[in-house]
Amino acid sequence: MVKSVSTGVQQEATATSTAPEPEVAEDVFDQRGVLTVSGAHFAHDLYSSFLGPLIPAVQDKLGVSLFVASLMVPAQQMPSVVQPFVGAWADRTSKRWFVVAAPGIAALTVSSIGLAPHVALILLLLICSGLASAAFHAPSIALVGEYGGTKTGRAMSYFMFGGEASRSIGPLIITAAIAWFTLEGSFVVAVFGIVASIILYFTVDTSKSDSDAADRRQLNIAIRPLLRARIRWLTGIFGFSLMVSAFNAPFAFFLFKYLVVEGRSDWFAGLSLSLYFAAGGFGGLLWGPLSDRIGRRNVLYGTLGISPLLVYAYMLTEDIAVVGLLALVIAGVFSMASRPIMLALAQEILPESRAQMSGLMLAFGFVTMSLITIGFGAISDAVGIETTLWYVPIFGFLALPFIALLPRRNEPLPMPGASA
Protein backbone atom coordinates (compact mmCIF):
# COMPACT_ATOMS: atom_id res chain seq x y z
CA MET A 1 0.00 0.00 0.00
CA VAL A 2 1.36 3.44 -0.97
CA LYS A 3 0.79 6.54 1.07
CA SER A 4 1.84 10.21 0.78
CA VAL A 5 3.07 12.51 3.49
CA SER A 6 2.74 16.14 2.40
CA THR A 7 4.78 19.17 3.47
CA GLY A 8 3.87 21.88 0.93
CA VAL A 9 4.63 20.18 -2.37
CA GLN A 10 7.14 17.86 -0.69
CA GLN A 11 5.87 14.31 -0.24
CA GLU A 12 7.46 10.89 -0.05
CA ALA A 13 6.30 7.64 -1.64
CA THR A 14 6.58 4.64 0.69
CA ALA A 15 6.80 0.99 -0.12
CA THR A 16 4.73 -1.77 1.46
CA SER A 17 3.21 -1.33 4.89
CA THR A 18 5.98 -3.43 6.46
CA ALA A 19 8.80 -1.27 5.08
CA PRO A 20 10.19 1.70 7.02
CA GLU A 21 9.46 5.18 5.73
CA PRO A 22 12.47 7.43 5.09
CA GLU A 23 12.13 10.99 6.27
CA VAL A 24 12.08 13.55 3.45
CA ALA A 25 12.48 16.77 5.35
CA GLU A 26 12.72 17.88 8.93
CA ASP A 27 11.52 21.17 10.32
CA VAL A 28 14.98 21.93 11.71
CA PHE A 29 17.24 24.06 9.52
CA ASP A 30 20.79 22.69 9.97
CA GLN A 31 22.73 25.90 9.47
CA ARG A 32 26.14 24.38 10.16
CA GLY A 33 25.60 21.67 7.57
CA VAL A 34 24.25 24.10 4.98
CA LEU A 35 27.15 26.51 5.47
CA THR A 36 29.75 23.73 5.31
CA VAL A 37 28.52 22.42 1.96
CA SER A 38 28.05 25.99 0.70
CA GLY A 39 31.71 26.57 1.54
CA ALA A 40 32.59 23.47 -0.48
CA HIS A 41 30.59 24.94 -3.36
CA PHE A 42 32.64 28.12 -3.10
CA ALA A 43 35.93 26.21 -3.18
CA HIS A 44 34.89 24.06 -6.14
CA ASP A 45 33.26 26.69 -8.34
CA LEU A 46 36.13 29.11 -7.83
CA TYR A 47 37.93 27.25 -10.61
CA SER A 48 35.08 27.12 -13.09
CA SER A 49 34.83 30.91 -12.64
CA PHE A 50 38.32 31.22 -14.17
CA LEU A 51 37.06 30.33 -17.66
CA GLY A 52 35.89 33.86 -18.55
CA PRO A 53 39.39 35.41 -18.26
CA LEU A 54 41.13 32.21 -19.41
CA ILE A 55 39.32 32.07 -22.77
CA PRO A 56 40.90 35.29 -24.16
CA ALA A 57 44.25 34.45 -22.48
CA VAL A 58 44.37 31.05 -24.18
CA GLN A 59 43.16 32.61 -27.43
CA ASP A 60 46.05 35.09 -27.36
CA LYS A 61 48.66 32.51 -26.35
CA LEU A 62 47.74 29.90 -28.95
CA GLY A 63 46.40 32.23 -31.68
CA VAL A 64 43.06 30.41 -32.10
CA SER A 65 39.63 31.79 -33.04
CA LEU A 66 36.94 32.59 -30.48
CA PHE A 67 34.98 29.56 -31.70
CA VAL A 68 37.91 27.23 -30.92
CA ALA A 69 38.56 28.91 -27.58
CA SER A 70 34.86 28.67 -26.72
CA LEU A 71 35.20 24.86 -26.89
CA MET A 72 36.73 25.20 -23.43
CA VAL A 73 33.22 25.72 -22.03
CA PRO A 74 31.63 22.50 -23.36
CA ALA A 75 34.78 20.56 -22.47
CA GLN A 76 34.21 21.56 -18.87
CA GLN A 77 30.41 21.27 -18.98
CA MET A 78 29.67 18.20 -21.11
CA PRO A 79 30.91 15.58 -18.58
CA SER A 80 27.89 16.62 -16.54
CA VAL A 81 25.82 14.16 -18.57
CA VAL A 82 26.87 11.56 -15.99
CA GLN A 83 25.32 13.52 -13.12
CA PRO A 84 22.04 11.55 -12.99
CA PHE A 85 24.05 8.35 -12.53
CA VAL A 86 26.28 9.99 -9.91
CA GLY A 87 23.17 11.26 -8.16
CA ALA A 88 21.55 7.81 -8.11
CA TRP A 89 24.78 6.33 -6.77
CA ALA A 90 25.09 8.99 -4.08
CA ASP A 91 21.43 8.55 -3.06
CA ARG A 92 22.12 4.89 -2.30
CA THR A 93 25.63 5.13 -0.83
CA SER A 94 27.27 8.22 0.68
CA LYS A 95 27.67 11.81 -0.49
CA ARG A 96 30.76 12.48 1.60
CA TRP A 97 33.64 11.77 -0.78
CA PHE A 98 31.92 13.51 -3.68
CA VAL A 99 31.88 16.73 -1.65
CA VAL A 100 35.34 16.36 -0.12
CA ALA A 101 37.46 15.45 -3.14
CA ALA A 102 36.00 17.64 -5.90
CA PRO A 103 37.57 21.02 -4.95
CA GLY A 104 41.09 19.57 -4.95
CA ILE A 105 40.62 17.86 -8.31
CA ALA A 106 39.14 21.01 -9.87
CA ALA A 107 42.08 23.01 -8.51
CA LEU A 108 44.74 20.76 -10.03
CA THR A 109 43.12 20.49 -13.46
CA VAL A 110 42.00 24.07 -14.12
CA SER A 111 45.15 25.60 -12.65
CA SER A 112 47.23 23.55 -15.10
CA ILE A 113 45.66 25.16 -18.18
CA GLY A 114 48.38 27.80 -18.41
CA LEU A 115 51.01 25.05 -18.63
CA ALA A 116 49.32 23.25 -21.53
CA PRO A 117 51.11 23.75 -24.91
CA HIS A 118 48.09 23.13 -27.18
CA VAL A 119 44.30 23.20 -27.22
CA ALA A 120 43.84 19.42 -27.08
CA LEU A 121 45.56 19.16 -23.71
CA ILE A 122 43.59 22.14 -22.38
CA LEU A 123 40.34 20.45 -23.39
CA LEU A 124 41.46 17.21 -21.71
CA LEU A 125 42.20 19.06 -18.47
CA LEU A 126 38.78 20.69 -18.61
CA ILE A 127 37.08 17.35 -19.22
CA CYS A 128 38.71 16.07 -16.01
CA SER A 129 37.53 19.21 -14.25
CA GLY A 130 34.04 18.60 -15.62
CA LEU A 131 34.01 15.07 -14.21
CA ALA A 132 34.91 16.49 -10.80
CA SER A 133 32.06 18.98 -11.19
CA ALA A 134 29.67 16.18 -12.15
CA ALA A 135 30.70 14.23 -9.05
CA PHE A 136 30.24 17.26 -6.80
CA HIS A 137 27.07 19.11 -7.69
CA ALA A 138 24.24 16.56 -7.55
CA PRO A 139 25.30 14.99 -4.22
CA SER A 140 26.06 18.36 -2.61
CA ILE A 141 22.72 19.87 -3.70
CA ALA A 142 20.87 16.85 -2.30
CA LEU A 143 22.84 17.12 0.94
CA VAL A 144 21.97 20.81 1.29
CA GLY A 145 18.32 19.98 0.62
CA GLU A 146 18.39 17.49 3.48
CA TYR A 147 20.08 19.99 5.80
CA GLY A 148 17.54 22.68 4.83
CA GLY A 149 14.47 20.76 6.02
CA THR A 150 11.30 22.59 4.97
CA LYS A 151 13.23 25.81 4.20
CA THR A 152 14.58 24.52 0.90
CA GLY A 153 14.62 27.91 -0.80
CA ARG A 154 16.70 29.38 2.01
CA ALA A 155 19.12 26.44 1.97
CA MET A 156 19.56 26.65 -1.79
CA SER A 157 20.10 30.41 -1.63
CA TYR A 158 23.01 29.83 0.78
CA PHE A 159 24.39 27.10 -1.45
CA MET A 160 24.13 29.24 -4.58
CA PHE A 161 25.66 32.20 -2.74
CA GLY A 162 28.74 30.05 -2.20
CA GLY A 163 28.97 29.50 -5.95
CA GLU A 164 28.24 33.10 -6.86
CA ALA A 165 30.75 34.37 -4.29
CA SER A 166 33.43 32.26 -5.94
CA ARG A 167 32.46 33.61 -9.35
CA SER A 168 32.60 37.10 -7.90
CA ILE A 169 36.23 36.92 -6.81
CA GLY A 170 37.40 34.18 -9.19
CA PRO A 171 37.86 36.43 -12.25
CA LEU A 172 39.89 38.87 -10.17
CA ILE A 173 42.03 36.10 -8.70
CA ILE A 174 42.93 34.56 -12.06
CA THR A 175 43.40 37.99 -13.70
CA ALA A 176 45.82 38.96 -10.91
CA ALA A 177 47.60 35.60 -11.09
CA ILE A 178 48.15 35.97 -14.84
CA ALA A 179 49.29 39.57 -14.44
CA TRP A 180 51.73 38.79 -11.63
CA PHE A 181 52.94 35.28 -12.52
CA THR A 182 52.06 35.03 -16.27
CA LEU A 183 49.59 32.49 -17.65
CA GLU A 184 52.04 29.65 -17.11
CA GLY A 185 52.72 30.72 -13.52
CA SER A 186 49.04 30.98 -12.62
CA PHE A 187 49.21 27.36 -11.40
CA VAL A 188 49.82 28.82 -7.93
CA VAL A 189 46.04 29.32 -7.50
CA ALA A 190 45.66 25.55 -7.10
CA VAL A 191 46.48 25.97 -3.41
CA PHE A 192 42.95 27.19 -2.55
CA GLY A 193 41.16 24.03 -3.71
CA ILE A 194 43.71 21.65 -2.24
CA VAL A 195 43.49 23.29 1.19
CA ALA A 196 39.67 23.30 0.94
CA SER A 197 39.54 19.54 0.37
CA ILE A 198 41.74 18.96 3.42
CA ILE A 199 39.46 21.13 5.57
CA LEU A 200 36.30 19.49 4.22
CA TYR A 201 37.67 16.04 5.08
CA PHE A 202 37.44 16.99 8.76
CA THR A 203 34.19 19.00 8.68
CA VAL A 204 31.63 17.39 6.33
CA ASP A 205 29.08 15.31 8.26
CA THR A 206 26.92 12.94 6.19
CA SER A 207 25.89 10.51 8.95
CA LYS A 208 22.18 11.40 8.72
CA SER A 209 22.25 11.31 4.92
CA ASP A 210 24.01 7.93 4.92
CA SER A 211 21.31 6.56 7.22
CA ASP A 212 18.63 7.77 4.80
CA ALA A 213 20.54 6.15 1.92
CA ALA A 214 20.33 2.80 3.70
CA ASP A 215 16.56 3.26 4.02
CA ARG A 216 16.30 4.02 0.29
CA ARG A 217 18.18 0.84 -0.59
CA GLN A 218 15.69 -1.12 1.51
CA LEU A 219 12.67 0.57 -0.11
CA ASN A 220 14.04 0.25 -3.67
CA ILE A 221 11.82 3.09 -4.93
CA ALA A 222 11.01 2.98 -8.66
CA ILE A 223 11.78 6.40 -10.15
CA ARG A 224 10.35 6.11 -13.67
CA PRO A 225 6.66 5.90 -12.62
CA LEU A 226 7.19 8.98 -10.45
CA LEU A 227 8.70 10.88 -13.38
CA ARG A 228 5.77 9.97 -15.62
CA ALA A 229 3.27 11.08 -12.98
CA ARG A 230 5.01 14.48 -12.73
CA ILE A 231 5.57 15.07 -16.45
CA ARG A 232 3.96 18.55 -16.42
CA TRP A 233 6.30 19.77 -13.71
CA LEU A 234 9.30 18.19 -15.42
CA THR A 235 8.41 19.86 -18.73
CA GLY A 236 8.20 23.18 -16.93
CA ILE A 237 11.49 22.89 -15.07
CA PHE A 238 13.53 21.64 -18.05
CA GLY A 239 11.96 24.06 -20.54
CA PHE A 240 12.56 26.94 -18.17
CA SER A 241 16.14 25.79 -17.59
CA LEU A 242 16.83 25.77 -21.33
CA MET A 243 15.60 29.32 -21.88
CA VAL A 244 17.33 30.70 -18.80
CA SER A 245 20.61 29.06 -19.83
CA ALA A 246 20.36 30.76 -23.22
CA PHE A 247 19.73 34.03 -21.39
CA ASN A 248 22.48 33.79 -18.74
CA ALA A 249 25.31 31.71 -20.24
CA PRO A 250 26.60 34.24 -22.80
CA PHE A 251 27.03 36.93 -20.14
CA ALA A 252 28.60 34.49 -17.67
CA PHE A 253 31.24 33.27 -20.13
CA PHE A 254 31.68 36.10 -22.64
CA LEU A 255 31.11 39.35 -20.72
CA PHE A 256 34.87 39.58 -20.11
CA LYS A 257 35.61 39.11 -23.82
CA TYR A 258 32.89 41.58 -24.83
CA LEU A 259 34.30 44.32 -22.62
CA VAL A 260 37.85 43.75 -23.88
CA VAL A 261 36.59 44.00 -27.48
CA GLU A 262 34.85 47.25 -26.50
CA GLY A 263 38.22 48.65 -25.44
CA ARG A 264 38.04 48.08 -21.70
CA SER A 265 41.09 46.87 -19.76
CA ASP A 266 41.42 43.32 -18.46
CA TRP A 267 41.09 44.64 -14.91
CA PHE A 268 37.87 46.51 -15.68
CA ALA A 269 36.46 43.44 -17.45
CA GLY A 270 37.38 41.23 -14.49
CA LEU A 271 35.82 43.69 -12.07
CA SER A 272 32.62 43.85 -14.13
CA LEU A 273 32.32 40.06 -14.24
CA SER A 274 32.95 39.86 -10.49
CA LEU A 275 30.28 42.47 -9.76
CA TYR A 276 27.81 40.63 -11.99
CA PHE A 277 28.24 37.37 -10.10
CA ALA A 278 28.32 39.11 -6.71
CA ALA A 279 24.99 40.72 -7.57
CA GLY A 280 23.63 37.32 -8.56
CA GLY A 281 24.74 35.88 -5.21
CA PHE A 282 23.02 38.69 -3.34
CA GLY A 283 19.90 38.16 -5.42
CA GLY A 284 19.93 34.48 -4.52
CA LEU A 285 20.00 35.32 -0.81
CA LEU A 286 17.01 37.58 -1.39
CA TRP A 287 14.85 35.55 -3.78
CA GLY A 288 15.36 32.03 -2.39
CA PRO A 289 13.92 32.71 1.09
CA LEU A 290 11.24 34.95 -0.45
CA SER A 291 10.11 32.03 -2.62
CA ASP A 292 9.65 29.97 0.58
CA ARG A 293 7.17 32.61 1.75
CA ILE A 294 5.22 33.69 -1.33
CA GLY A 295 5.75 30.80 -3.74
CA ARG A 296 8.37 29.85 -6.34
CA ARG A 297 6.26 30.79 -9.36
CA ASN A 298 5.45 34.26 -8.08
CA VAL A 299 9.12 35.13 -7.62
CA LEU A 300 10.07 33.70 -11.02
CA TYR A 301 7.37 35.69 -12.81
CA GLY A 302 8.44 38.90 -11.09
CA THR A 303 12.18 38.58 -11.65
CA LEU A 304 12.19 37.10 -15.18
CA GLY A 305 9.62 39.62 -16.34
CA ILE A 306 11.98 42.53 -15.70
CA SER A 307 15.51 41.10 -15.97
CA PRO A 308 15.78 41.15 -19.82
CA LEU A 309 14.91 44.86 -19.77
CA LEU A 310 17.60 45.44 -17.15
CA VAL A 311 20.19 43.68 -19.31
CA TYR A 312 19.27 45.92 -22.25
CA ALA A 313 19.62 48.93 -19.94
CA TYR A 314 23.14 47.80 -19.08
CA MET A 315 24.16 47.39 -22.71
CA LEU A 316 22.85 50.88 -23.50
CA THR A 317 24.81 52.46 -20.63
CA GLU A 318 27.93 50.26 -20.59
CA ASP A 319 30.17 53.01 -21.94
CA ILE A 320 29.19 55.31 -19.03
CA ALA A 321 31.50 53.73 -16.44
CA VAL A 322 29.69 54.22 -13.11
CA VAL A 323 26.18 54.10 -14.58
CA GLY A 324 27.03 50.99 -16.58
CA LEU A 325 28.41 49.15 -13.57
CA LEU A 326 25.34 50.08 -11.52
CA ALA A 327 23.06 48.80 -14.30
CA LEU A 328 25.09 45.59 -14.47
CA VAL A 329 24.73 45.01 -10.73
CA ILE A 330 20.95 45.54 -10.82
CA ALA A 331 20.65 43.23 -13.83
CA GLY A 332 22.66 40.56 -12.00
CA VAL A 333 20.41 40.71 -8.93
CA PHE A 334 17.35 39.91 -11.06
CA SER A 335 18.68 37.81 -13.94
CA MET A 336 20.18 35.05 -11.77
CA ALA A 337 17.29 34.92 -9.30
CA SER A 338 16.04 31.62 -10.69
CA ARG A 339 19.11 29.57 -9.80
CA PRO A 340 18.38 28.73 -6.12
CA ILE A 341 14.66 28.54 -6.82
CA MET A 342 15.08 25.94 -9.55
CA LEU A 343 17.32 23.85 -7.30
CA ALA A 344 14.67 24.00 -4.58
CA LEU A 345 11.98 22.97 -7.07
CA ALA A 346 14.09 20.03 -8.22
CA GLN A 347 14.19 18.77 -4.62
CA GLU A 348 10.44 19.19 -4.26
CA ILE A 349 9.51 17.57 -7.57
CA LEU A 350 11.31 14.32 -6.74
CA PRO A 351 11.99 14.17 -2.98
CA GLU A 352 12.22 10.36 -3.23
CA SER A 353 15.61 10.72 -4.98
CA ARG A 354 17.01 14.17 -4.40
CA ALA A 355 20.49 13.66 -5.82
CA GLN A 356 19.26 11.86 -8.93
CA MET A 357 16.76 14.62 -9.74
CA SER A 358 19.42 17.25 -9.12
CA GLY A 359 21.73 15.30 -11.40
CA LEU A 360 19.13 15.14 -14.17
CA MET A 361 18.53 18.86 -13.98
CA LEU A 362 22.19 19.81 -13.76
CA ALA A 363 23.18 17.49 -16.61
CA PHE A 364 20.52 19.04 -18.80
CA GLY A 365 21.60 22.55 -17.83
CA PHE A 366 25.30 21.96 -18.37
CA VAL A 367 24.81 20.25 -21.75
CA THR A 368 22.50 22.96 -23.07
CA MET A 369 24.86 25.62 -21.72
CA SER A 370 27.71 24.00 -23.64
CA LEU A 371 25.76 23.97 -26.89
CA ILE A 372 24.67 27.57 -26.33
CA THR A 373 28.25 28.78 -25.81
CA ILE A 374 29.46 26.96 -28.93
CA GLY A 375 26.69 28.56 -30.96
CA PHE A 376 27.34 31.96 -29.41
CA GLY A 377 31.06 31.72 -30.21
CA ALA A 378 30.40 30.73 -33.82
CA ILE A 379 27.83 33.49 -34.39
CA SER A 380 30.09 36.06 -32.72
CA ASP A 381 32.94 35.14 -35.06
CA ALA A 382 30.58 35.80 -37.98
CA VAL A 383 28.73 38.96 -36.97
CA GLY A 384 30.56 40.28 -33.89
CA ILE A 385 30.11 39.67 -30.18
CA GLU A 386 28.22 42.93 -29.53
CA THR A 387 25.60 42.22 -32.20
CA THR A 388 25.11 38.69 -30.90
CA LEU A 389 24.65 39.84 -27.30
CA TRP A 390 21.74 42.09 -28.29
CA TYR A 391 19.63 39.02 -29.14
CA VAL A 392 20.37 37.15 -25.91
CA PRO A 393 17.81 38.82 -23.54
CA ILE A 394 14.95 37.61 -25.76
CA PHE A 395 15.39 34.17 -24.21
CA GLY A 396 14.55 35.62 -20.81
CA PHE A 397 11.08 36.48 -22.08
CA LEU A 398 10.75 33.03 -23.70
CA ALA A 399 11.26 31.44 -20.28
CA LEU A 400 8.06 32.97 -18.87
CA PRO A 401 5.50 30.53 -20.41
CA PHE A 402 7.25 27.55 -18.80
CA ILE A 403 6.65 28.96 -15.32
CA ALA A 404 2.94 28.15 -15.71
CA LEU A 405 3.84 24.43 -15.86
CA LEU A 406 5.72 24.47 -12.55
CA PRO A 407 4.02 23.36 -9.30
CA ARG A 408 1.82 25.89 -7.58
CA ARG A 409 2.33 26.64 -3.93
CA ASN A 410 0.98 23.78 -1.76
CA GLU A 411 0.00 21.76 -4.86
CA PRO A 412 -0.15 18.05 -3.96
CA LEU A 413 2.63 15.84 -5.30
CA PRO A 414 1.29 13.63 -8.15
CA MET A 415 1.71 9.92 -7.52
CA PRO A 416 1.64 6.99 -9.96
CA GLY A 417 -1.86 5.60 -10.40
CA ALA A 418 -3.49 8.46 -8.47
CA SER A 419 -6.74 9.88 -9.80
CA ALA A 420 -6.77 13.44 -11.17
N, C-alpha and C positions, 0 to 999 in steps of 0.2 A: 504494500500500500504506500502511495506517495503523498506526502503532505508538504505544504509551503509554510514558511515562517517569514512574515513580512516586516521589514523595517524600511519605510519609504518604498523605493523600488527595489531594495535589496531583499532577496529571498534565497532560500537554499533548498534544493531538491534532496530528499532523503531516499534511502533504499528501503528495504523491507522493514517491517516493524521490529524485527529482532536486531537490526543493525544500529550502531550508535550514530548519532547525528552530529557532524562537525559544526562548530560554531563559525558563522560567517563574519560577524562583526560584534564587537563589544562596545558598550557605551563609553568606556574609558579611552581617552586620547593619550597614547603613549608618546609624550613629547620627546623623551630621550631617544627612543627608537627612531622616530621620524627624523630628528635632527642628525642622528648618526648616519642614516642612509642618505639623507640629503647632502651631508658632507662628502660621502662617497661619490655622489652624483657630481658634485663640484670638482672633485679631484679627477674623475674620469673625463668629463666633458671639457675640461680645460684644454685637452689636446685636440679634440675635434674642432674647437674654436680657433685653432691656429690656421685652418685651411684658407680662410679669407685672405690674410696677408701672405701665406705661402704660395698661393696660386700665381700671383704676379711675380714673386721672387723666383719660383721655379721657371716660369715663362721667360724671364730675363736671363737666367743662368744657362738654360738649355736652348733658348731661341726657338721655342715652339709656339704654335698658334694658341689663341684662347680656347678654341674647341678642344685641342689636345690637352691643354692644362686643365680644362674643366672635367676631364675624365678622372681627375683625382677625387672628385666628389662621389661619383658612383662607385669607384673602387673602395671607398671607405663605407659607403652606405649599402651597397648590394648584398654583402654577407648577412645583412639583417633578415634575409629570407628564411634563415634557420631559426629565427626567434620563436615561432610557435612551437617548434620541437624542443627548444631549450626551455620554454615556459612550461610545457607539459612535463618535462623531466624534473624541473625544479619544483613543480607542484607536488610531485610524488616522492621527492628525495629531500634535499636541503638547499636553501638559497644562499648559504653562507659563503662558500668558496667563489661563487659567481660574483658576489659583491666585493669580496676581499681582493681577489687577484686582478680584476680588470683594470684598475687605475695604473698599476705597475706595468702591465703589458702595453696599454695605450701609450704610456710615457716612453717606453723603449722604442716602439715602432715609429710613432709620429716624430719623435725628436731625432730620429736617424735620417729623415728625409733630406736634410741639407748635405749629408755625406754621400747620398746616392749619385752615381755618375750619369745615369740615364733614366728616362721615363719609366721603362719597364720595371726597374727595381723600386722606384717610388710607388708605383701602383701595387707592387707586391707587398710592400710595407703597409700601405693603406688597407689592403685586403686583410692583413693580419690584425690591424687596428680595428677594422670592421667586425671581425670575428669576436674580438674582446668586447666590443660594444654590444653585439648580439647576445653575448653571454651575460652581460651586466644588466641591461635595461629591463627586460621582462621580469626577471626574478626580483630586482630591486623595487620596481613599481608595485608588484604584488605584495612585497614585504611592507612597504609604506602603507598600502591599503589596509593591511591587517593591523598595523600599528595605529592607524587613524580611527578605527572603530566606525562610528556612524558619521563622523566629521570627515568624510572622504575628500571633499573639496578643499578643506583646510589642509589636510595632509598632503594632497597633491600640489597645492600652491607652495608649500615649503619645499617639496621635492623639486619642483620646477624652478624655484628660486635658486636652489643650489646650482642647477644647470645654467640658468641665465646669468648668475653671478660669475660663473667661470667664463662664459662668453663675453661678459663685460670687461674683464681684465685680461682675458686670454690674448686678444689682438694686440694689446699694449705690451704684454710680456714678450710675445714672439717678435714684435716689431723692435723692441729694445734689444732683445738678444741678437737679432740679425745686425742691428746697427752697431752694437758693441763688440760682438764676437764673430761677425760675418755669418752667412747662411750655414757654412760648414761647422762653425763653432757653436751654433745654436743648440747643439746636442745637450748643453749644460742644463736646459730646462727639464730634462728627464728626472731630475732629482725630486721634483714635487710629487709626481705620481708614485715613485718608488717609496718615498717616505710615507705617503698616504696609505699604501697597501700594508706597510708594517704596522701603522697605527690601527687600521681597521681590523687587523688580525686579532688585536687584543680588545676591541670595543664592540664589534658586531655581535648581537645576541639573537639567535634564530631558534632558541629552544621551543618557544610557543609555536612558531611556524612549523618546525620539524614534527611536533606532536600532531598538528593538523594534517600534515602530509601523510602521516601514518594512518590517520582516520580515512583520508581520501583513498589510499590504497585498499583499505578494507571495503569501502563502499563501492569502488570501481564504477564511478559515475560515467554514464555514456554522454559524450558532449554533442555529438551530431544531432540527436533529436532536440536538444535544447537550442542549438543554433537555428534549426528549421522553425521552431516555435517562435523565435525572436527575429525573424527575417526582416521585418519592417525596421526595427531598431538598428539592425546590422547594416541595412542599406543606408540608413541615415548617417550612421557614424563613419562608414567608409566613404560615402559620397562627399560628406562634409570634409573629411580628412584630405581627399584628393584636391578639392577646390582651395582649401586653406594652404596646402603645400604649394600649389601653383602661385598663390598670393604671397606667401612668406619666404619661400626658398630663394628666389633671385636676390632679394635684399640681404638675406643672411649670408649668402656666399659671394655676391658680386658687388655689394655696396662699396667695399674697399676699392675694387678695380674701377668702378664707375667714377668715384671721386678723384682717383689718380688721373684717369682719362680727362676729367674736367679741369685738371691743372692743380689740384690740391696736393699737398705734401703727404708723404707716407704717414707722418705723425698725425696730421689732421684726419686722414682717412681712418687710421686706427682708433683715434679718439671718437670719431663719429660712430663707428661700428660698436665700440664699447658702450657708448651712451644708448644706442639703440637696444642692445641686449639688456643693459641695466634697467631701462624703462620697461622692457618686457617682463623682467623679473619682478619689478615693483607692481606692475599690472597684475601679475599672477597672484601676488600676495593680497591684492585687493579683490579680484574677481572670483577666485576660488572659494574663499569663505562666503562671499556674497551669494554665490550660486547655491551654497548649502541652505541659505535663508530664503531666497526668493525663487529658486528654481534654476536649473541649468539652461533651459531653453530661453528664459527671459533675458539672462545675461548675454547669451550668444546673439540673440536678435539685436540687443542694444549696442553691443560692441562692434559686431560685424557690419551693422548698418551704417556706421559712421567711419570706421577705420579706412576704407578705400579713399574717402574724401580727404582724410587727414594725410594719407600718403601723397596724394596729388598736391596738397598744400605744401608739403615738404619739398617736392620736386620743383614747384614754382618759386620757392624762396631759398633754395639751397645756396645760391650765390651770395645771399645776404647772411654773412657768417653767423651772428648771434641768433637772428630770427630763424635761419635754417636749422640750426642745432635745436632750438626750442621746438620747432615744428616736428623734427625727427623724434625727439623725446616723447612728445604727445602721441605721435603716430605709433611709436613702440608700445606705449602703455595700452592702447586699444587693439592694435593689430595682432598681438600675441596673447590676447586674453583667453583664447580658446584652448591653449595647451593644457593647463591643469584641469580644466573642465572636461575635456575629452578623455583624459586619463581616468578621472573620477567616473565618468559614464561607462568606460570600458569595464571597470570593476563592478559596477552595478548591473550591467547587462548580463554578465556571466560570472556571478559570485562563486559558482561551483568550481571554477578553475581560473582563478585570478591571473596567474602568470601566463597561462596559455592564451587567454583573451588579450592580455597586454601584448604578448608576442605577436599575435595575429595583426593587431592594430599597428604596432610599431614596424613590423615587416612590411606591411602595405605602405605605411607612410615613408619609410626609408627608400623603398624601391621606386615609388612614384616621384619622390624628391630627386632621386638619381636621374630618372628619365627627364624630369623637368629641367634640371641643370644642364644636361647634355643638349637638350633642345634650345635652351636659352643661350648657351655658348655658341652653338651653330648659327642661330639667328643673329646674334650680336656680331659675329664675324662678318655676316652678310650686310646688315643694315646699320650697325652701330649699337653700342650698349645703351645709350641714352634713349634712342628711339624704341628699343625693345622694352625698356623699363616702363615706358608710358602705357603699355598695354597690360602690364601685370596686375594693377589694382582691380581690373574688371573681374578677375576670378574671386575677389572678395565678395562682390555682389552675387556671383553665381553660387556661392556657398549657402546663401540664405534659404533657398527652397528646401534644402536637405534638413534644416533644423526642425521642420514640421514633422519629420519622420522619427525624430528622437523621442525617448520616453518623456511623458509629462510628469510633473511633480506628483509623487504618491501614486503613480500608475502601477497597478499590480503586475508582477513579473509573469509573463506568459509561460505556461508549462506544456510539455508534450501531451497531447490528447485532451487538454482542457477545452471546455466549450467556450464560445466567444463571449 
